[in-house]
Amino acid sequence: QVQLVESGGGLVQPGGSLRLSCAASGIHFRFYDMGWYRQALGKQRELVARMTNKGSTTYADSVKGRFTISRDNSKSTVNLQMNSLKPEDTAVYYCNASYLHLHNYWGQGTQVTVSS
């Protein structure tokens, strides 16, 4: 059974930082591309950051220079370090694991709220 379990969300003031973590089980983690997506209220889910199984990264323009994705294949975890947070970063953040176009899995999501 595949599980992606996110943690680390919460309430933070503008300019603050949060670190999200996603622990994967039930997949051969090192073969999967891993990503973070977010969905704000009333909006579509969008890509935040993604790291391929070879370590290549992609970031949304809105988070470049502020967010950093990393992975630890030995622990089957992927992290998202979020700095200089803005109110517009408020959303539910989802962990994603994908393998070619054959398998695609999602976590349950973790709420991030940026507000003073």
KAQUI-V367932 format. One record per residue. N is the residue number from 1. RES is the residue in one small letter. BURIAL is 1 if it has 24 or more other ideal C-beta (glycine too) atoms within 12 Angstrom, else 0. Layout:
# KAQUI-V367932
n;res;burial
N;RES;BURIAL
N;RES;BURIAL
This chain:
# KAQUI-V367932
n;res;burial
1;q;0
2;v;0
3;q;0
4;l;1
5;v;1
6;e;1
7;s;1
8;g;1
9;g;1
10;g;0
11;l;0
12;v;1
13;q;0
14;p;0
15;g;0
16;g;0
17;s;0
18;l;1
19;r;1
20;l;1
21;s;1
22;c;1
23;a;1
24;a;1
25;s;0
26;g;0
27;i;1
28;h;0
29;f;1
30;r;0
31;f;0
32;y;1
33;d;1
34;m;1
35;g;1
36;w;1
37;y;1
38;r;1
39;q;0
40;a;1
41;l;0
42;g;0
43;k;0
44;q;0
45;r;0
46;e;1
47;l;1
48;v;1
49;a;1
50;r;1
51;m;1
52;t;0
53;n;0
54;k;0
55;g;0
56;s;0
57;t;1
58;t;0
59;y;1
60;a;1
61;d;0
62;s;0
63;v;1
64;k;0
65;g;0
66;r;1
67;f;1
68;t;1
69;i;1
70;s;0
71;r;1
72;d;0
73;n;0
74;s;0
75;k;0
76;s;1
77;t;1
78;v;1
79;n;1
80;l;1
81;q;1
82;m;1
83;n;0
84;s;0
85;l;1
86;k;1
87;p;0
88;e;0
89;d;1
90;t;1
91;a;1
92;v;1
93;y;1
94;y;1
95;c;1
96;n;1
97;a;1
98;s;1
99;y;0
100;l;0
101;h;0
102;l;0
103;h;0
104;n;0
105;y;1
106;w;1
107;g;1
108;q;0
109;g;1
110;t;1
111;q;1
112;v;1
113;t;1
114;v;1
115;s;0
116;s;0
